[in-house]
Amino acid sequence: MQNQTDVLIIGGGAIGVCAAYYLWKNGVKVALLEKGEICSGCSYGNSGLIVPSHIVPLAAPGMIARGLKWMFDSESPFYLKPRCDFDFISWLWKFNAACTNRRAQKSIPVLHQLLQASAALFDELAHAKLFDFGFAKKGLLQLYLTAKEFHADRAAVERARQMGLQVSEFDADQIHELEPNLRTRAFGGIYHHEDAQLDPASFVRHLSDYLARQGVAMHTQTEILKFEASGNRLTAVQTSRGAIAAKEFVLAGGAWSTQLLKPLQINLPLQAGKGYSITMPAPERKTNTPIILVEARVGITPMNGKLRFAGTMELAGLDLSINQRRVAAILKAVPKYFPDWNPMNQIDSAEIWAGLRPCTPDGLPYIGRFAKYSNLIAATGHAMLGITLAPATGKLVSEIVLGKRPAISLEALRCERFN
């Protein structure tokens, strides 16, 4: 006998679990399907930064030039692995077309709306006190080694201020005042007052456990074998643990979304961007504020008595292998900014992790119904903003399912926008 539900969510990361939460909250019978365990993918080891400040998409002017420059540097923060793969070449072509100032300026207001909506929803979740997920609004400090990089970002700072974000420029003395425990070589810093942090694994797992206690079915360790359809509607999925029928299906499969769609003959331009994190016990002298080392593209997040260092964007396909040189490059960047601090000395006590971020060609996620199947909804392609945008995406999914007018226009997020 088939399991039956109103909405079946495919994917047990932050996006899928948040979609389940907002659907459940609206009285919808919902079930979630995950091929592994809840939060076993990219939601587990990311930097845990909630960044309403990150209004510029990944597909920004100059990214292709940087990628080509760094292509043969195995320690570079942005790495394009050369490979003969039609989907990858097609994605690169579209990414290159999106890396223009005109396209970026069109994407910024869309991202800003999504980011602001998610920041407000995180505040609601924190105040609801359903569970503790390490949420704290300490802001975010971007550190710059050189005057060149610092001044290059001033235009972005002004744009952020014009959009109502609270941003401050710091000199060396102000940086020391914020972080008195650490001597820094930084030329200057930019402080984003409204940014926050959380423990991403704690957030996703606690929210999933909360939903399970409310009766939401969590089908873990369950793989999809095939979809069943009638006309332009999906009717069920055959899984490794039996069939599940539903009225609506939500695809929140992250970097694996493209592979899940291929049997349905749907082409969704998406590439996996591998990122790394290294989590270790916090030393006595440590940063108190989340920090991004700008030139190195490395994030440092204090997290429940530990520190997490995160970085790199490696476009190398669905490859979860850990490159130790890239791990070392993240940690070796720290003493360049903080000469008295070398986290490489603690590498033996660290948890090293790699995850795959789902990257679209224009840096905007896919949210909305597919044209080919009217009851299949996309909620994927969030790149490095998956944890930040999870609540806003989940709420938008609930509005789509319920037939409500979405609070944010979905036109720029359409699944077929590259066709």
C-alpha positions as a Markdown table, in Angstrom:
| # | Residue | x | y | z |
|---|---|---|---|---|
| 1 | Met | 0.0 | 0.0 | 0.0 |
| 2 | Gln | 1.3 | 3.5 | -0.9 |
| 3 | Asn | 2.1 | 6.1 | 1.6 |
| 4 | Gln | 0.1 | 9.2 | 0.8 |
| 5 | Thr | 0.6 | 12.9 | 1.6 |
| 6 | Asp | -0.5 | 16.3 | 0.4 |
| 7 | Val | 3.0 | 17.5 | -0.3 |
| 8 | Leu | 6.2 | 15.5 | -0.6 |
| 9 | Ile | 9.5 | 17.4 | -0.1 |
| 10 | Ile | 12.6 | 15.8 | -1.7 |
| 11 | Gly | 15.7 | 16.8 | 0.3 |
| 12 | Gly | 16.4 | 16.9 | 4.0 |
| 13 | Gly | 18.7 | 20.0 | 4.2 |
| 14 | Ala | 17.9 | 23.5 | 5.4 |
| 15 | Ile | 15.7 | 24.3 | 2.4 |
| 16 | Gly | 13.6 | 21.1 | 2.6 |
| 17 | Val | 13.1 | 21.2 | 6.3 |
| 18 | Cys | 12.1 | 24.9 | 6.3 |
| 19 | Ala | 9.6 | 24.2 | 3.5 |
| 20 | Ala | 8.1 | 21.4 | 5.6 |
| 21 | Tyr | 7.9 | 23.7 | 8.6 |
| 22 | Tyr | 6.0 | 26.5 | 6.8 |
| 23 | Leu | 3.7 | 24.0 | 5.1 |
| 24 | Trp | 3.0 | 22.3 | 8.4 |
| 25 | Lys | 2.4 | 25.6 | 10.0 |
| 26 | Asn | -0.3 | 26.3 | 7.4 |
| 27 | Gly | -2.1 | 23.0 | 8.1 |
| 28 | Val | -0.8 | 21.1 | 5.1 |
| 29 | Lys | -0.1 | 17.3 | 5.4 |
| 30 | Val | 3.5 | 17.1 | 4.5 |
| 31 | Ala | 6.2 | 14.4 | 4.3 |
| 32 | Leu | 9.9 | 14.7 | 3.7 |
| 33 | Leu | 12.2 | 12.3 | 1.8 |
| 34 | Glu | 16.0 | 12.2 | 2.2 |
| 35 | Lys | 18.4 | 9.7 | 0.6 |
| 36 | Gly | 20.7 | 9.9 | 3.7 |
| 37 | Glu | 20.1 | 11.4 | 7.1 |
| 38 | Ile | 18.6 | 14.8 | 7.8 |
| 39 | Cys | 21.3 | 17.5 | 7.4 |
| 40 | Ser | 23.8 | 15.1 | 5.9 |
| 41 | Gly | 24.7 | 17.4 | 3.0 |
| 42 | Cys | 25.7 | 21.0 | 2.5 |
| 43 | Ser | 23.6 | 22.2 | 5.4 |
| 44 | Tyr | 25.8 | 20.4 | 7.9 |
| 45 | Gly | 29.2 | 22.0 | 7.8 |
| 46 | Asn | 28.7 | 25.5 | 6.3 |
| 47 | Ser | 29.9 | 28.7 | 8.0 |
| 48 | Gly | 26.6 | 29.3 | 9.7 |
| 49 | Leu | 26.5 | 32.9 | 8.6 |
| 50 | Ile | 23.2 | 34.7 | 8.1 |
| 51 | Val | 24.1 | 37.4 | 5.7 |
| 52 | Pro | 21.6 | 40.0 | 4.6 |
| 53 | Ser | 24.7 | 42.0 | 3.6 |
| 54 | His | 25.4 | 39.6 | 0.7 |
| 55 | Ile | 23.3 | 41.3 | -2.0 |
| 56 | Val | 25.8 | 40.8 | -4.8 |
| 57 | Pro | 25.3 | 37.4 | -6.6 |
| 58 | Leu | 28.0 | 34.9 | -7.3 |
| 59 | Ala | 27.7 | 35.8 | -11.0 |
| 60 | Ala | 29.4 | 39.2 | -10.5 |
| 61 | Pro | 31.5 | 41.2 | -12.9 |
| 62 | Gly | 35.1 | 39.8 | -13.0 |
| 63 | Met | 34.3 | 36.3 | -11.7 |
| 64 | Ile | 35.2 | 34.6 | -15.0 |
| 65 | Ala | 38.5 | 36.5 | -15.2 |
| 66 | Arg | 39.3 | 35.4 | -11.7 |
| 67 | Gly | 38.4 | 31.8 | -12.4 |
| 68 | Leu | 40.6 | 31.7 | -15.4 |
| 69 | Lys | 43.5 | 33.3 | -13.5 |
| 70 | Trp | 43.2 | 30.8 | -10.6 |
| 71 | Met | 42.4 | 27.7 | -12.8 |
| 72 | Phe | 45.8 | 26.2 | -12.4 |
| 73 | Asp | 46.3 | 27.2 | -8.7 |
| 74 | Ser | 45.1 | 24.3 | -6.6 |
| 75 | Glu | 45.0 | 26.6 | -3.5 |
| 76 | Ser | 43.0 | 29.4 | -5.1 |
| 77 | Pro | 39.7 | 30.4 | -3.5 |
| 78 | Phe | 37.7 | 30.0 | -6.7 |
| 79 | Tyr | 38.6 | 27.0 | -8.9 |
| 80 | Leu | 37.2 | 25.8 | -12.2 |
| 81 | Lys | 38.3 | 22.3 | -12.8 |
| 82 | Pro | 38.8 | 21.9 | -16.6 |
| 83 | Arg | 36.7 | 19.0 | -17.9 |
| 84 | Cys | 35.0 | 17.9 | -21.1 |
| 85 | Asp | 31.4 | 17.9 | -19.9 |
| 86 | Phe | 28.6 | 19.4 | -22.0 |
| 87 | Asp | 26.4 | 20.4 | -19.0 |
| 88 | Phe | 29.4 | 22.2 | -17.4 |
| 89 | Ile | 30.4 | 24.0 | -20.6 |
| 90 | Ser | 26.8 | 25.1 | -21.2 |
| 91 | Trp | 26.6 | 26.3 | -17.6 |
| 92 | Leu | 29.9 | 28.2 | -18.0 |
| 93 | Trp | 28.6 | 29.9 | -21.1 |
| 94 | Lys | 25.5 | 31.1 | -19.2 |
| 95 | Phe | 27.5 | 32.1 | -16.2 |
| 96 | Asn | 29.8 | 34.2 | -18.4 |
| 97 | Ala | 26.7 | 35.9 | -19.9 |
| 98 | Ala | 25.4 | 36.7 | -16.4 |
| 99 | Cys | 28.7 | 38.1 | -15.1 |
| 100 | Thr | 28.0 | 41.6 | -16.3 |
| 101 | Asn | 27.3 | 44.8 | -14.4 |
| 102 | Arg | 23.8 | 45.1 | -16.0 |
| 103 | Arg | 22.8 | 41.6 | -15.0 |
| 104 | Ala | 24.2 | 41.9 | -11.5 |
| 105 | Gln | 22.3 | 45.2 | -10.9 |
| 106 | Lys | 19.1 | 43.5 | -11.9 |
| 107 | Ser | 19.8 | 40.6 | -9.5 |
| 108 | Ile | 20.7 | 42.7 | -6.5 |
| 109 | Pro | 17.2 | 43.9 | -5.6 |
| 110 | Val | 15.9 | 40.4 | -5.9 |
| 111 | Leu | 18.5 | 39.0 | -3.6 |
| 112 | His | 18.0 | 41.9 | -1.2 |
| 113 | Gln | 14.3 | 41.1 | -0.9 |
| 114 | Leu | 14.9 | 37.4 | -0.3 |
| 115 | Leu | 17.7 | 38.2 | 2.3 |
| 116 | Gln | 15.6 | 40.7 | 4.2 |
| 117 | Ala | 12.6 | 38.3 | 4.3 |
| 118 | Ser | 14.8 | 35.5 | 5.6 |
| 119 | Ala | 16.5 | 37.7 | 8.3 |
| 120 | Ala | 13.0 | 38.6 | 9.6 |
| 121 | Leu | 11.9 | 35.0 | 9.7 |
| 122 | Phe | 15.1 | 34.0 | 11.6 |
| 123 | Asp | 14.2 | 36.6 | 14.2 |
| 124 | Glu | 10.7 | 35.1 | 14.5 |
| 125 | Leu | 12.1 | 31.6 | 14.9 |
| 126 | Ala | 14.6 | 32.7 | 17.5 |
| 127 | His | 11.9 | 34.6 | 19.5 |
| 128 | Ala | 9.5 | 31.6 | 19.3 |
| 129 | Lys | 12.1 | 29.6 | 21.3 |
| 130 | Leu | 11.0 | 26.3 | 19.9 |
| 131 | Phe | 14.6 | 25.1 | 20.3 |
| 132 | Asp | 18.1 | 26.6 | 20.7 |
| 133 | Phe | 20.1 | 26.8 | 17.5 |
| 134 | Gly | 22.9 | 29.1 | 18.5 |
| 135 | Phe | 21.4 | 32.2 | 16.9 |
| 136 | Ala | 23.3 | 35.4 | 17.7 |
| 137 | Lys | 23.3 | 38.8 | 16.0 |
| 138 | Lys | 26.9 | 39.8 | 16.3 |
| 139 | Gly | 27.3 | 41.4 | 12.9 |
| 140 | Leu | 30.0 | 40.4 | 10.4 |
| 141 | Leu | 33.4 | 42.0 | 9.9 |
| 142 | Gln | 35.1 | 41.9 | 6.5 |
| 143 | Leu | 38.9 | 42.3 | 6.9 |
| 144 | Tyr | 41.1 | 43.7 | 4.0 |
| 145 | Leu | 44.8 | 43.3 | 3.9 |
| 146 | Thr | 45.3 | 45.9 | 1.1 |
| 147 | Ala | 44.0 | 49.4 | 0.5 |
| 148 | Lys | 43.3 | 48.4 | -3.1 |
| 149 | Glu | 40.7 | 45.7 | -2.1 |
| 150 | Phe | 39.3 | 47.9 | 0.6 |
| 151 | His | 38.6 | 50.8 | -1.7 |
| 152 | Ala | 37.4 | 48.5 | -4.5 |
| 153 | Asp | 34.4 | 47.5 | -2.3 |
| 154 | Arg | 33.4 | 51.0 | -1.4 |
| 155 | Ala | 30.9 | 51.1 | -4.3 |
| 156 | Ala | 29.2 | 48.0 | -2.9 |
| 157 | Val | 29.1 | 49.6 | 0.6 |
| 158 | Glu | 27.4 | 52.7 | -0.8 |
| 159 | Arg | 24.9 | 50.5 | -2.7 |
| 160 | Ala | 24.1 | 48.6 | 0.5 |
| 161 | Arg | 23.5 | 51.8 | 2.4 |
| 162 | Gln | 21.2 | 53.1 | -0.4 |
| 163 | Met | 19.2 | 49.9 | 0.1 |
| 164 | Gly | 18.9 | 50.6 | 3.9 |
| 165 | Leu | 21.6 | 48.3 | 5.2 |
| 166 | Gln | 23.7 | 49.4 | 8.2 |
| 167 | Val | 27.3 | 49.3 | 7.2 |
| 168 | Ser | 30.4 | 50.9 | 8.8 |
| 169 | Glu | 34.0 | 51.3 | 7.6 |
| 170 | Phe | 36.6 | 50.5 | 10.2 |
| 171 | Asp | 40.2 | 51.6 | 10.5 |
| 172 | Ala | 42.8 | 49.5 | 12.4 |
| 173 | Asp | 41.9 | 51.1 | 15.8 |
| 174 | Gln | 38.2 | 50.3 | 15.4 |
| 175 | Ile | 39.1 | 46.7 | 14.4 |
| 176 | His | 41.2 | 46.4 | 17.5 |
| 177 | Glu | 38.3 | 47.8 | 19.6 |
| 178 | Leu | 35.9 | 45.2 | 18.2 |
| 179 | Glu | 38.5 | 42.3 | 18.4 |
| 180 | Pro | 40.9 | 43.3 | 21.3 |
| 181 | Asn | 42.3 | 39.7 | 21.7 |
| 182 | Leu | 43.9 | 39.6 | 18.3 |
| 183 | Arg | 46.6 | 41.7 | 16.7 |
| 184 | Thr | 45.8 | 42.2 | 13.0 |
| 185 | Arg | 47.7 | 43.3 | 9.9 |
| 186 | Ala | 44.5 | 44.4 | 8.2 |
| 187 | Phe | 44.5 | 47.7 | 6.4 |
| 188 | Gly | 40.8 | 48.2 | 7.2 |
| 189 | Gly | 37.4 | 46.5 | 7.6 |
| 190 | Ile | 33.8 | 46.8 | 6.7 |
| 191 | Tyr | 31.3 | 45.9 | 9.5 |
| 192 | His | 27.8 | 44.7 | 8.6 |
| 193 | His | 25.7 | 45.4 | 11.7 |
| 194 | Glu | 22.6 | 43.3 | 10.8 |
| 195 | Asp | 24.3 | 40.0 | 10.0 |
| 196 | Ala | 24.0 | 37.0 | 12.3 |
| 197 | Gln | 25.2 | 33.5 | 12.9 |
| 198 | Leu | 23.8 | 30.1 | 14.0 |
| 199 | Asp | 24.9 | 26.5 | 14.2 |
| 200 | Pro | 23.5 | 25.2 | 10.9 |
| 201 | Ala | 23.4 | 21.5 | 11.9 |
| 202 | Ser | 21.7 | 22.3 | 15.2 |
| 203 | Phe | 19.1 | 24.5 | 13.4 |
| 204 | Val | 18.2 | 21.9 | 10.7 |
| 205 | Arg | 18.2 | 18.8 | 13.0 |
| 206 | His | 16.2 | 20.5 | 15.8 |
| 207 | Leu | 13.7 | 21.8 | 13.4 |
| 208 | Ser | 13.3 | 18.4 | 11.8 |
| 209 | Asp | 12.9 | 16.8 | 15.2 |
| 210 | Tyr | 10.3 | 19.4 | 16.2 |
| 211 | Leu | 8.3 | 18.6 | 13.0 |
| 212 | Ala | 8.6 | 14.9 | 13.6 |
| 213 | Arg | 7.0 | 15.4 | 17.0 |
| 214 | Gln | 4.2 | 17.2 | 15.3 |
| 215 | Gly | 3.5 | 14.2 | 13.0 |
| 216 | Val | 5.4 | 15.2 | 9.9 |
| 217 | Ala | 6.7 | 12.0 | 8.2 |
| 218 | Met | 10.5 | 11.9 | 7.8 |
| 219 | His | 11.6 | 9.2 | 5.3 |
| 220 | Thr | 15.3 | 9.1 | 5.7 |
| 221 | Gln | 17.8 | 6.6 | 4.1 |
| 222 | Thr | 15.3 | 6.5 | 1.3 |
| 223 | Glu | 16.3 | 6.8 | -2.4 |
| 224 | Ile | 14.1 | 7.7 | -5.3 |
| 225 | Leu | 14.0 | 5.0 | -8.0 |
| 226 | Lys | 11.6 | 6.6 | -10.4 |
| 227 | Phe | 8.8 | 9.2 | -10.7 |
| 228 | Glu | 5.3 | 8.3 | -11.8 |
| 229 | Ala | 3.2 | 10.7 | -13.8 |
| 230 | Ser | -0.1 | 11.2 | -15.5 |
| 231 | Gly | -0.2 | 13.8 | -18.2 |
| 232 | Asn | 1.4 | 17.0 | -16.9 |
| 233 | Arg | 1.2 | 16.0 | -13.2 |
| 234 | Leu | 3.4 | 13.8 | -11.1 |
| 235 | Thr | 1.4 | 11.2 | -9.0 |
| 236 | Ala | 4.0 | 9.3 | -6.9 |
| 237 | Val | 7.6 | 8.4 | -6.5 |
| 238 | Gln | 8.9 | 4.8 | -6.3 |
| 239 | Thr | 11.5 | 4.7 | -3.6 |
| 240 | Ser | 13.8 | 2.1 | -2.1 |
| 241 | Arg | 11.3 | 1.7 | 0.7 |
| 242 | Gly | 8.0 | 1.7 | -1.3 |
| 243 | Ala | 5.9 | 4.2 | -3.1 |
| 244 | Ile | 4.8 | 7.6 | -1.9 |
| 245 | Ala | 1.9 | 9.4 | -3.5 |
| 246 | Ala | 1.3 | 13.1 | -3.2 |
| 247 | Lys | -0.6 | 16.0 | -4.7 |
| 248 | Glu | 2.4 | 18.3 | -4.8 |
| 249 | Phe | 6.1 | 17.7 | -5.0 |
| 250 | Val | 8.9 | 20.0 | -3.9 |
| 251 | Leu | 12.4 | 19.5 | -5.2 |
| 252 | Ala | 14.9 | 20.7 | -2.6 |
| 253 | Gly | 17.7 | 18.3 | -3.6 |
| 254 | Gly | 20.6 | 20.8 | -3.6 |
| 255 | Ala | 23.5 | 19.9 | -5.9 |
| 256 | Trp | 21.8 | 16.6 | -6.8 |
| 257 | Ser | 18.6 | 18.3 | -8.2 |
| 258 | Thr | 19.8 | 18.1 | -11.8 |
| 259 | Gln | 20.3 | 14.3 | -11.6 |
| 260 | Leu | 16.9 | 13.9 | -10.0 |
| 261 | Leu | 15.2 | 15.7 | -12.8 |
| 262 | Lys | 17.0 | 14.0 | -15.7 |
| 263 | Pro | 14.5 | 11.0 | -15.8 |
| 264 | Leu | 11.8 | 13.5 | -16.2 |
| 265 | Gln | 13.6 | 15.0 | -19.2 |
| 266 | Ile | 14.0 | 18.4 | -17.5 |
| 267 | Asn | 17.2 | 20.3 | -17.9 |
| 268 | Leu | 18.0 | 22.5 | -15.0 |
| 269 | Pro | 21.3 | 24.4 | -15.3 |
| 270 | Leu | 23.1 | 23.8 | -12.1 |
| 271 | Gln | 26.6 | 23.0 | -11.0 |
| 272 | Ala | 28.0 | 21.7 | -7.7 |
| 273 | Gly | 30.4 | 24.2 | -6.0 |
| 274 | Lys | 32.5 | 22.4 | -3.4 |
| 275 | Gly | 33.3 | 24.2 | -0.2 |
| 276 | Tyr | 35.3 | 23.2 | 2.8 |
| 277 | Ser | 35.1 | 23.8 | 6.5 |
| 278 | Ile | 37.5 | 23.0 | 9.3 |
| 279 | Thr | 36.0 | 23.1 | 12.8 |
| 280 | Met | 38.2 | 23.0 | 15.9 |
| 281 | Pro | 38.1 | 23.9 | 19.6 |
| 282 | Ala | 38.4 | 27.6 | 20.1 |
| 283 | Pro | 41.7 | 28.8 | 21.4 |
| 284 | Glu | 41.9 | 31.1 | 24.4 |
| 285 | Arg | 42.6 | 34.1 | 22.2 |
| 286 | Lys | 40.1 | 34.0 | 19.5 |
| 287 | Thr | 37.7 | 36.2 | 17.4 |
| 288 | Asn | 34.4 | 37.0 | 19.0 |
| 289 | Thr | 32.8 | 38.3 | 15.8 |
| 290 | Pro | 32.2 | 36.4 | 12.6 |
| 291 | Ile | 34.9 | 37.5 | 10.2 |
| 292 | Ile | 35.5 | 37.2 | 6.4 |
| 293 | Leu | 39.1 | 37.5 | 5.2 |
| 294 | Val | 38.3 | 39.1 | 2.0 |
| 295 | Glu | 41.4 | 38.5 | -0.2 |
| 296 | Ala | 41.5 | 34.9 | 0.9 |
| 297 | Arg | 37.7 | 34.3 | 0.7 |
| 298 | Val | 37.8 | 32.6 | 4.1 |
| 299 | Gly | 35.1 | 32.9 | 6.8 |
| 300 | Ile | 35.7 | 32.4 | 10.5 |
| 301 | Thr | 32.7 | 31.7 | 12.7 |
| 302 | Pro | 32.7 | 31.3 | 16.6 |
| 303 | Met | 30.3 | 28.4 | 17.2 |
| 304 | Asn | 29.4 | 26.8 | 20.6 |
| 305 | Gly | 32.9 | 26.9 | 22.0 |
| 306 | Lys | 34.5 | 26.0 | 18.7 |
| 307 | Leu | 35.7 | 27.9 | 15.7 |
| 308 | Arg | 34.8 | 27.1 | 12.1 |
| 309 | Phe | 36.9 | 28.1 | 9.2 |
| 310 | Ala | 35.2 | 27.9 | 5.8 |
| 311 | Gly | 36.1 | 28.7 | 2.2 |
| 312 | Thr | 36.7 | 27.9 | -1.4 |
| 313 | Met | 34.4 | 27.5 | -4.4 |
| 314 | Glu | 35.5 | 24.6 | -6.4 |
| 315 | Leu | 33.5 | 23.7 | -9.6 |
| 316 | Ala | 34.5 | 20.1 | -10.1 |
| 317 | Gly | 31.3 | 18.2 | -10.4 |
| 318 | Leu | 29.6 | 15.9 | -7.8 |
| 319 | Asp | 32.9 | 15.2 | -6.1 |
| 320 | Leu | 33.0 | 15.1 | -2.3 |
| 321 | Ser | 36.7 | 14.1 | -2.0 |
| 322 | Ile | 38.8 | 16.3 | 0.3 |
| 323 | Asn | 41.8 | 18.0 | -1.2 |
| 324 | Gln | 44.2 | 18.6 | 1.7 |
| 325 | Arg | 46.0 | 21.4 | -0.1 |
| 326 | Arg | 42.8 | 23.4 | -0.3 |
| 327 | Val | 42.1 | 22.7 | 3.4 |
| 328 | Ala | 45.6 | 23.9 | 4.2 |
| 329 | Ala | 45.2 | 27.0 | 2.1 |
| 330 | Ile | 42.1 | 28.0 | 4.2 |
| 331 | Leu | 44.1 | 27.8 | 7.4 |
| 332 | Lys | 47.3 | 29.3 | 6.1 |
| 333 | Ala | 45.4 | 32.4 | 5.2 |
| 334 | Val | 44.7 | 33.2 | 8.8 |
| 335 | Pro | 48.2 | 34.3 | 10.0 |
| 336 | Lys | 48.4 | 36.7 | 7.0 |
| 337 | Tyr | 45.7 | 38.7 | 8.8 |
| 338 | Phe | 46.4 | 37.7 | 12.4 |
| 339 | Pro | 50.2 | 37.2 | 12.8 |
| 340 | Asp | 49.9 | 35.7 | 16.3 |
| 341 | Trp | 47.4 | 33.0 | 15.3 |
| 342 | Asn | 48.2 | 29.9 | 13.3 |
| 343 | Pro | 45.3 | 27.4 | 13.3 |
| 344 | Met | 47.4 | 24.9 | 11.4 |
| 345 | Asn | 48.8 | 24.0 | 14.9 |
| 346 | Gln | 45.4 | 22.6 | 15.8 |
| 347 | Ile | 44.7 | 20.6 | 12.6 |
| 348 | Asp | 45.0 | 17.3 | 14.4 |
| 349 | Ser | 42.0 | 18.1 | 16.6 |
| 350 | Ala | 39.9 | 19.5 | 13.7 |
| 351 | Glu | 36.9 | 18.1 | 11.9 |
| 352 | Ile | 37.4 | 18.5 | 8.2 |
| 353 | Trp | 34.3 | 18.6 | 6.0 |
| 354 | Ala | 33.4 | 19.2 | 2.3 |
| 355 | Gly | 30.0 | 20.0 | 0.9 |
| 356 | Leu | 28.5 | 20.7 | -2.5 |
| 357 | Arg | 26.6 | 24.0 | -3.0 |
| 358 | Pro | 24.0 | 24.1 | -5.9 |
| 359 | Cys | 25.1 | 27.0 | -8.1 |
| 360 | Thr | 22.9 | 28.5 | -10.9 |
| 361 | Pro | 24.4 | 30.5 | -13.8 |
| 362 | Asp | 23.2 | 33.9 | -12.5 |
| 363 | Gly | 23.5 | 33.4 | -8.8 |
| 364 | Leu | 19.8 | 33.5 | -8.1 |
| 365 | Pro | 18.0 | 30.4 | -6.8 |
| 366 | Tyr | 15.2 | 28.4 | -8.6 |
| 367 | Ile | 11.9 | 28.9 | -6.8 |
| 368 | Gly | 8.6 | 28.1 | -8.5 |
| 369 | Arg | 6.6 | 25.6 | -10.5 |
| 370 | Phe | 8.1 | 23.8 | -13.5 |
| 371 | Ala | 6.3 | 24.2 | -16.8 |
| 372 | Lys | 6.4 | 20.5 | -17.7 |
| 373 | Tyr | 4.8 | 19.3 | -14.5 |
| 374 | Ser | 2.4 | 21.7 | -12.9 |
| 375 | Asn | 2.6 | 20.1 | -9.4 |
| 376 | Leu | 6.4 | 20.0 | -9.2 |
| 377 | Ile | 8.0 | 23.0 | -7.4 |
| 378 | Ala | 11.7 | 23.9 | -7.4 |
| 379 | Ala | 13.4 | 25.1 | -4.2 |
| 380 | Thr | 17.1 | 24.8 | -5.1 |
| 381 | Gly | 20.2 | 26.6 | -6.5 |
| 382 | His | 21.0 | 28.8 | -3.5 |
| 383 | Ala | 24.8 | 28.5 | -3.8 |
| 384 | Met | 26.5 | 29.9 | -0.7 |
| 385 | Leu | 23.2 | 31.4 | 0.6 |
| 386 | Gly | 21.4 | 28.2 | 1.3 |
| 387 | Ile | 21.3 | 28.5 | 5.1 |
| 388 | Thr | 20.6 | 32.2 | 4.9 |
| 389 | Leu | 17.7 | 31.9 | 2.5 |
| 390 | Ala | 16.2 | 28.7 | 3.9 |
| 391 | Pro | 13.3 | 30.3 | 5.9 |
| 392 | Ala | 12.3 | 32.7 | 3.0 |
| 393 | Thr | 12.4 | 29.9 | 0.5 |
| 394 | Gly | 10.4 | 27.6 | 2.8 |
| 395 | Lys | 7.7 | 30.3 | 3.2 |
| 396 | Leu | 7.6 | 31.0 | -0.5 |
| 397 | Val | 7.1 | 27.3 | -1.2 |
| 398 | Ser | 4.2 | 27.2 | 1.2 |
| 399 | Glu | 2.6 | 30.2 | -0.5 |
| 400 | Ile | 3.0 | 28.5 | -3.9 |
| 401 | Val | 1.4 | 25.3 | -2.7 |
| 402 | Leu | -1.5 | 27.2 | -1.0 |
| 403 | Gly | -2.2 | 29.3 | -4.1 |
| 404 | Lys | -1.4 | 32.5 | -2.4 |
| 405 | Arg | 0.2 | 35.4 | -4.1 |
| 406 | Pro | 3.9 | 35.1 | -3.1 |
| 407 | Ala | 5.2 | 37.9 | -0.9 |
| 408 | Ile | 8.2 | 38.2 | -3.3 |
| 409 | Ser | 7.9 | 38.2 | -7.1 |
| 410 | Leu | 9.2 | 34.9 | -8.5 |
| 411 | Glu | 9.7 | 36.1 | -12.1 |
| 412 | Ala | 13.5 | 36.3 | -11.8 |
| 413 | Leu | 13.6 | 32.9 | -10.1 |
| 414 | Arg | 11.8 | 30.9 | -12.7 |
| 415 | Cys | 13.1 | 27.4 | -13.5 |
| 416 | Glu | 12.9 | 28.0 | -17.3 |
| 417 | Arg | 14.7 | 31.4 | -17.4 |
| 418 | Phe | 17.7 | 30.0 | -19.3 |
| 419 | Asn | 15.7 | 28.0 | -21.8 |
